[in-house]
Amino acid sequence: QFVESGGALVQPGGSLRLTCVGSGFTFMSYMISWCRRRSGKEGELVGSIMSHGYIWKYAGSVEGRFTITRDNDKNTVYLQMDNLKSEDTALYYCSTDSSCSELWGQGTQVTVSS
């Protein structure tokens, strides 16, 4: 299970930091992915961080703007989002599956609009 937070309404060019707390499994053993689901579309991978903290990959659309980190002592993964664009508007959620096919928690809504 995941609990995501930190979503908000933000202007284009702004920044947000999302938090994802995992529970019910051995968090430190898993690669964790940040995913997003834009209106009317299926889930897509934003990026993934491996168990020891190395980045597996970022989506091309966010590379250079988004940064994923994790704190295994807190069972937490973070998504720092900078230079946000309107196309980043989506429901963001965490998953242990990089296919992002299922929403395990409630997600957190990010809306980028002026």
Stockholm file with secondary structure:
# STOCKHOLM 1.0

chainA/1-114         QFVESGGALVQPGGSLRLTCVGSGFTFMSYMISWCRRRSGKEGELVGSIMSHGYIWKYAGSVEGRFTITRDNDKNTVYLQMDNLKSEDTALYYCSTDSSCSELWGQGTQVTVSS
#=GR chainA/1-114 SS CEEEECCCEECTTCCEEEEEEECSSCGGGSCEEEEEECTTSCEEEEEEECTTSCEEEECTTTTTTEEEEEEGGGTEEEEEECSCCGGGCEEEEEESCTTCCCCCSCCEEEEECC
#=GC SS_cons         CEEEECCCEECTTCCEEEEEEECSSCGGGSCEEEEEECTTSCEEEEEEECTTSCEEEECTTTTTTEEEEEEGGGTEEEEEECSCCGGGCEEEEEESCTTCCCCCSCCEEEEECC
//
